[in-house]
Protein backbone atom coordinates (compact mmCIF):
# COMPACT_ATOMS: atom_id res chain seq x y z
CA UNK A 1 0.00 0.00 0.00
CA UNK A 2 1.50 3.40 -0.97
CA UNK A 3 2.56 5.71 1.84
CA UNK A 4 0.20 8.69 1.64
CA UNK A 5 2.03 10.62 4.36
CA UNK A 6 4.72 12.03 2.06
CA UNK A 7 2.31 13.71 -0.41
CA UNK A 8 0.23 14.92 2.54
CA UNK A 9 3.28 16.55 4.12
CA UNK A 10 4.34 18.08 0.82
CA UNK A 11 0.85 19.51 0.43
CA UNK A 12 1.06 20.99 3.94
CA UNK A 13 4.46 22.49 3.14
CA UNK A 14 3.13 24.11 -0.02
CA UNK A 15 0.08 25.42 1.81
CA UNK A 16 2.36 27.02 4.40
CA UNK A 17 4.22 28.89 1.66
CA UNK A 18 1.11 29.96 -0.22
CA UNK A 19 -0.73 31.12 2.88
CA UNK A 20 2.20 32.82 4.62
CA UNK A 21 4.00 34.57 1.75
CA UNK A 22 2.81 37.00 -0.89
CA UNK A 23 4.52 34.80 -3.45
CA UNK A 24 7.85 33.49 -4.70
CA UNK A 25 9.70 35.28 -7.49
CA UNK A 26 12.60 33.68 -9.37
CA UNK A 27 15.47 34.85 -11.55
CA UNK A 28 17.43 32.22 -13.48
CA UNK A 29 16.63 28.52 -13.35
CA UNK A 30 17.57 25.41 -11.42
CA UNK A 31 19.68 23.13 -13.67
CA UNK A 32 18.33 19.77 -14.74
CA UNK A 33 19.66 16.47 -13.41
CA UNK A 34 21.56 15.96 -10.15
CA UNK A 35 22.04 19.35 -8.49
CA UNK A 36 23.49 20.65 -5.25
CA UNK A 37 21.26 23.56 -4.18
CA UNK A 38 23.73 25.68 -2.16
CA UNK A 39 21.85 28.54 -0.50
CA UNK A 40 22.27 31.19 2.14
CA UNK A 41 20.25 30.58 5.30
CA UNK A 42 18.88 33.92 6.53
CA UNK A 43 15.19 33.17 7.03
CA UNK A 44 12.86 30.68 8.72
CA UNK A 45 11.22 30.31 5.31
CA UNK A 46 14.30 28.95 3.49
CA UNK A 47 13.60 25.19 3.65
CA UNK A 48 9.90 25.78 2.89
CA UNK A 49 10.80 27.76 -0.22
CA UNK A 50 13.20 25.00 -1.30
CA UNK A 51 10.47 22.40 -0.80
CA UNK A 52 7.97 24.42 -2.81
CA UNK A 53 10.33 24.96 -5.75
CA UNK A 54 11.93 21.50 -5.79
CA UNK A 55 9.57 18.88 -4.41
CA UNK A 56 6.50 20.93 -5.27
CA UNK A 57 7.82 21.11 -8.82
CA UNK A 58 7.90 17.34 -9.12
CA UNK A 59 11.64 16.79 -8.56
CA UNK A 60 13.20 14.61 -5.91
CA UNK A 61 14.61 16.56 -2.97
CA UNK A 62 16.95 15.76 -0.11
CA UNK A 63 17.42 18.44 2.55
CA UNK A 64 20.63 18.22 4.58
CA UNK A 65 19.66 19.46 8.04
CA UNK A 66 21.11 19.60 11.52
CA UNK A 67 21.10 16.06 12.92
CA UNK A 68 19.50 17.17 16.19
CA UNK A 69 16.64 18.87 14.34
CA UNK A 70 16.02 15.77 12.21
CA UNK A 71 15.79 13.67 15.38
CA UNK A 72 13.47 16.24 16.94
CA UNK A 73 11.21 16.55 13.88
CA UNK A 74 11.29 12.99 12.59
CA UNK A 75 8.33 13.58 10.30
CA UNK A 76 10.58 15.85 8.19
CA UNK A 77 12.15 12.71 6.78
CA UNK A 78 9.01 12.21 4.74
CA UNK A 79 9.84 15.31 2.70
CA UNK A 80 13.47 14.29 2.28
CA UNK A 81 15.31 15.64 5.32
CA UNK A 82 18.47 13.78 6.36
CA UNK A 83 20.86 14.64 9.16
CA UNK A 84 24.36 16.04 8.83
CA UNK A 85 25.53 12.72 10.27
CA UNK A 86 24.08 10.88 7.22
CA UNK A 87 26.35 12.15 4.47
CA UNK A 88 26.38 8.82 2.62
CA UNK A 89 22.60 8.85 2.43
CA UNK A 90 22.61 12.38 1.04
CA UNK A 91 25.33 11.53 -1.48
CA UNK A 92 23.46 8.43 -2.66
CA UNK A 93 20.31 10.49 -3.23
CA UNK A 94 22.23 13.03 -5.31
CA UNK A 95 23.69 10.20 -7.38
CA UNK A 96 20.14 9.01 -8.07
CA UNK A 97 19.31 12.42 -9.53
CA UNK A 98 17.81 14.26 -6.55
CA UNK A 99 18.28 17.93 -5.79
CA UNK A 100 20.41 18.07 -2.64
CA UNK A 101 19.60 21.19 -0.61
CA UNK A 102 22.57 22.37 1.44
CA UNK A 103 23.10 25.47 3.59
CA UNK A 104 26.89 25.92 3.66
CA UNK A 105 26.76 28.60 6.37
CA UNK A 106 25.72 25.80 8.72
CA UNK A 107 23.35 27.92 10.77
CA UNK A 108 20.55 30.46 10.55
CA UNK A 109 22.09 33.93 10.32
CA UNK A 110 20.68 37.48 10.19
CA UNK A 111 19.86 38.76 6.72
CA UNK A 112 22.95 40.31 5.19
CA UNK A 113 26.15 39.08 3.62
CA UNK A 114 26.66 35.31 3.73
CA UNK A 115 28.79 34.03 6.58
CA UNK A 116 31.80 31.75 6.08
CA UNK A 117 30.90 28.72 3.98
CA UNK A 118 31.83 25.14 4.76
CA UNK A 119 33.16 23.13 1.79
CA UNK A 120 30.39 20.51 1.92
CA UNK A 121 28.49 21.76 -1.14
CA UNK A 122 31.66 21.61 -3.25
CA UNK A 123 32.44 18.15 -1.88
CA UNK A 124 28.98 16.80 -2.75
CA UNK A 125 29.08 18.31 -6.24
CA UNK A 126 32.44 16.67 -6.95
CA UNK A 127 31.64 13.28 -5.45
CA UNK A 128 28.13 12.75 -6.84
CA UNK A 129 28.91 14.23 -9.40
CA UNK A 130 26.29 16.95 -9.62
CA UNK A 131 25.92 20.48 -10.89
CA UNK A 132 26.49 23.17 -8.28
CA UNK A 133 23.88 25.92 -8.11
CA UNK A 134 24.17 29.05 -5.99
CA UNK A 135 20.70 29.88 -4.67
CA UNK A 136 20.43 33.37 -3.21
CA UNK A 137 17.21 33.72 -1.22
CA UNK A 138 15.81 36.93 0.23
CA UNK A 139 12.50 37.19 2.08
CA UNK A 140 11.43 40.84 2.15
CA UNK A 141 8.53 42.59 3.84
CA UNK A 142 7.90 45.59 1.63
CA UNK A 143 4.66 47.31 0.64
CA UNK A 144 2.25 44.46 1.30
CA UNK A 145 0.88 42.62 4.30
CA UNK A 146 2.85 39.44 3.64
CA UNK A 147 6.56 38.90 2.89
CA UNK A 148 7.83 38.31 -0.64
CA UNK A 149 10.45 35.66 -1.44
CA UNK A 150 13.05 36.32 -4.15
CA UNK A 151 15.27 33.50 -5.39
CA UNK A 152 18.25 33.87 -7.74
CA UNK A 153 19.71 30.75 -9.37
CA UNK A 154 23.30 30.93 -10.66
CA UNK A 155 25.26 27.85 -11.68
CA UNK A 156 28.81 27.74 -10.33
CA UNK A 157 31.62 25.70 -11.82
CA UNK A 158 32.30 22.71 -9.58
CA UNK A 159 35.74 22.04 -11.07
CA UNK A 160 38.87 22.43 -8.98
CA UNK A 161 39.84 22.04 -5.32
CA UNK A 162 36.94 22.35 -2.83
CA UNK A 163 38.42 25.52 -1.32
CA UNK A 164 38.41 27.26 -4.71
CA UNK A 165 34.92 26.05 -5.56
CA UNK A 166 33.66 27.23 -2.17
CA UNK A 167 35.24 30.64 -2.73
CA UNK A 168 33.49 30.96 -6.10
CA UNK A 169 30.21 29.91 -4.51
CA UNK A 170 30.59 32.52 -1.77
CA UNK A 171 31.33 35.27 -4.28
CA UNK A 172 28.28 34.35 -6.33
CA UNK A 173 26.00 34.31 -3.30
CA UNK A 174 27.34 37.68 -2.11
CA UNK A 175 26.83 39.30 -5.51
CA UNK A 176 23.34 37.93 -6.05
CA UNK A 177 22.15 38.84 -2.55
CA UNK A 178 23.62 42.33 -2.85
CA UNK A 179 21.79 42.75 -6.16
CA UNK A 180 18.45 41.88 -4.59
CA UNK A 181 19.14 44.20 -1.65
CA UNK A 182 19.88 47.09 -4.04
CA UNK A 183 16.66 46.46 -5.94
CA UNK A 184 14.72 46.28 -2.70
CA UNK A 185 16.08 49.66 -1.66
CA UNK A 186 15.28 51.30 -5.00
CA UNK A 187 12.10 49.71 -6.37
CA UNK A 188 8.57 50.96 -5.76
CA UNK A 189 7.42 49.15 -2.63
CA UNK A 190 4.05 48.04 -4.00
CA UNK A 191 5.52 46.46 -7.15
CA UNK A 192 7.56 43.22 -7.47
CA UNK A 193 11.29 43.64 -7.95
CA UNK A 194 12.18 44.04 -11.65
CA UNK A 195 13.86 41.15 -13.43
CA UNK A 196 12.09 38.43 -11.43
CA UNK A 197 9.22 36.17 -12.49
CA UNK A 198 6.55 35.10 -10.03
CA UNK A 199 6.34 31.31 -10.02
CA UNK A 200 4.23 30.87 -6.87
CA UNK A 201 1.20 32.99 -6.13
CA UNK A 202 0.78 33.51 -2.41
CA UNK A 203 -1.64 35.42 -0.25
CA UNK A 204 -3.01 38.82 -1.15
CA UNK A 205 -2.87 41.70 1.28
CA UNK A 206 -6.12 42.84 2.87
CA UNK A 207 -6.33 45.91 0.62
CA UNK A 208 -5.68 43.79 -2.49
CA UNK A 209 -8.56 41.50 -1.56
CA UNK A 210 -10.79 44.54 -1.14
CA UNK A 211 -9.77 45.77 -4.59
CA UNK A 212 -10.63 42.38 -6.10
CA UNK A 213 -14.01 42.39 -4.37
CA UNK A 214 -14.71 45.92 -5.64
CA UNK A 215 -14.02 44.74 -9.17
CA UNK A 216 -16.44 41.83 -8.86
CA UNK A 217 -19.30 43.63 -7.12
CA UNK A 218 -21.51 46.28 -8.61
CA UNK A 219 -20.69 49.08 -6.22
CA UNK A 220 -23.13 52.00 -6.40
CA UNK A 221 -21.76 55.21 -7.91
CA UNK A 222 -20.81 57.98 -5.60
C-alpha positions in Angstrom: 0.0 0.0 0.0 1.5 3.4 -1.0 2.6 5.7 1.8 0.2 8.7 1.6 2.0 10.6 4.4 4.7 12.0 2.1 2.3 13.7 -0.4 0.2 14.9 2.5 3.3 16.6 4.1 4.3 18.1 0.8 0.8 19.5 0.4 1.1 21.0 3.9 4.5 22.5 3.1 3.1 24.1 0.0 0.1 25.4 1.8 2.4 27.0 4.4 4.2 28.9 1.7 1.1 30.0 -0.2 -0.7 31.1 2.9 2.2 32.8 4.6 4.0 34.6 1.8 2.8 37.0 -0.9 4.5 34.8 -3.5 7.8 33.5 -4.7 9.7 35.3 -7.5 12.6 33.7 -9.4 15.5 34.8 -11.5 17.4 32.2 -13.5 16.6 28.5 -13.3 17.6 25.4 -11.4 19.7 23.1 -13.7 18.3 19.8 -14.7 19.7 16.5 -13.4 21.6 16.0 -10.2 22.0 19.4 -8.5 23.5 20.7 -5.3 21.3 23.6 -4.2 23.7 25.7 -2.2 21.9 28.5 -0.5 22.3 31.2 2.1 20.3 30.6 5.3 18.9 33.9 6.5 15.2 33.2 7.0 12.9 30.7 8.7 11.2 30.3 5.3 14.3 29.0 3.5 13.6 25.2 3.6 9.9 25.8 2.9 10.8 27.8 -0.2 13.2 25.0 -1.3 10.5 22.4 -0.8 8.0 24.4 -2.8 10.3 25.0 -5.8 11.9 21.5 -5.8 9.6 18.9 -4.4 6.5 20.9 -5.3 7.8 21.1 -8.8 7.9 17.3 -9.1 11.6 16.8 -8.6 13.2 14.6 -5.9 14.6 16.6 -3.0 17.0 15.8 -0.1 17.4 18.4 2.5 20.6 18.2 4.6 19.7 19.5 8.0 21.1 19.6 11.5 21.1 16.1 12.9 19.5 17.2 16.2 16.6 18.9 14.3 16.0 15.8 12.2 15.8 13.7 15.4 13.5 16.2 16.9 11.2 16.6 13.9 11.3 13.0 12.6 8.3 13.6 10.3 10.6 15.9 8.2 12.2 12.7 6.8 9.0 12.2 4.7 9.8 15.3 2.7 13.5 14.3 2.3 15.3 15.6 5.3 18.5 13.8 6.4 20.9 14.6 9.2 24.4 16.0 8.8 25.5 12.7 10.3 24.1 10.9 7.2 26.3 12.2 4.5 26.4 8.8 2.6 22.6 8.8 2.4 22.6 12.4 1.0 25.3 11.5 -1.5 23.5 8.4 -2.7 20.3 10.5 -3.2 22.2 13.0 -5.3 23.7 10.2 -7.4 20.1 9.0 -8.1 19.3 12.4 -9.5 17.8 14.3 -6.6 18.3 17.9 -5.8 20.4 18.1 -2.6 19.6 21.2 -0.6 22.6 22.4 1.4 23.1 25.5 3.6 26.9 25.9 3.7 26.8 28.6 6.4 25.7 25.8 8.7 23.3 27.9 10.8 20.5 30.5 10.5 22.1 33.9 10.3 20.7 37.5 10.2 19.9 38.8 6.7 23.0 40.3 5.2 26.2 39.1 3.6 26.7 35.3 3.7 28.8 34.0 6.6 31.8 31.7 6.1 30.9 28.7 4.0 31.8 25.1 4.8 33.2 23.1 1.8 30.4 20.5 1.9 28.5 21.8 -1.1 31.7 21.6 -3.3 32.4 18.2 -1.9 29.0 16.8 -2.7 29.1 18.3 -6.2 32.4 16.7 -7.0 31.6 13.3 -5.4 28.1 12.8 -6.8 28.9 14.2 -9.4 26.3 17.0 -9.6 25.9 20.5 -10.9 26.5 23.2 -8.3 23.9 25.9 -8.1 24.2 29.0 -6.0 20.7 29.9 -4.7 20.4 33.4 -3.2 17.2 33.7 -1.2 15.8 36.9 0.2 12.5 37.2 2.1 11.4 40.8 2.2 8.5 42.6 3.8 7.9 45.6 1.6 4.7 47.3 0.6 2.3 44.5 1.3 0.9 42.6 4.3 2.9 39.4 3.6 6.6 38.9 2.9 7.8 38.3 -0.6 10.4 35.7 -1.4 13.0 36.3 -4.1 15.3 33.5 -5.4 18.2 33.9 -7.7 19.7 30.8 -9.4 23.3 30.9 -10.7 25.3 27.9 -11.7 28.8 27.7 -10.3 31.6 25.7 -11.8 32.3 22.7 -9.6 35.7 22.0 -11.1 38.9 22.4 -9.0 39.8 22.0 -5.3 36.9 22.3 -2.8 38.4 25.5 -1.3 38.4 27.3 -4.7 34.9 26.0 -5.6 33.7 27.2 -2.2 35.2 30.6 -2.7 33.5 31.0 -6.1 30.2 29.9 -4.5 30.6 32.5 -1.8 31.3 35.3 -4.3 28.3 34.3 -6.3 26.0 34.3 -3.3 27.3 37.7 -2.1 26.8 39.3 -5.5 23.3 37.9 -6.1 22.2 38.8 -2.6 23.6 42.3 -2.9 21.8 42.8 -6.2 18.4 41.9 -4.6 19.1 44.2 -1.7 19.9 47.1 -4.0 16.7 46.5 -5.9 14.7 46.3 -2.7 16.1 49.7 -1.7 15.3 51.3 -5.0 12.1 49.7 -6.4 8.6 51.0 -5.8 7.4 49.2 -2.6 4.0 48.0 -4.0 5.5 46.5 -7.1 7.6 43.2 -7.5 11.3 43.6 -8.0 12.2 44.0 -11.7 13.9 41.1 -13.4 12.1 38.4 -11.4 9.2 36.2 -12.5 6.6 35.1 -10.0 6.3 31.3 -10.0 4.2 30.9 -6.9 1.2 33.0 -6.1 0.8 33.5 -2.4 -1.6 35.4 -0.2 -3.0 38.8 -1.2 -2.9 41.7 1.3 -6.1 42.8 2.9 -6.3 45.9 0.6 -5.7 43.8 -2.5 -8.6 41.5 -1.6 -10.8 44.5 -1.1 -9.8 45.8 -4.6 -10.6 42.4 -6.1 -14.0 42.4 -4.4 -14.7 45.9 -5.6 -14.0 44.7 -9.2 -16.4 41.8 -8.9 -19.3 43.6 -7.1 -21.5 46.3 -8.6 -20.7 49.1 -6.2 -23.1 52.0 -6.4 -21.8 55.2 -7.9 -20.8 58.0 -5.6 
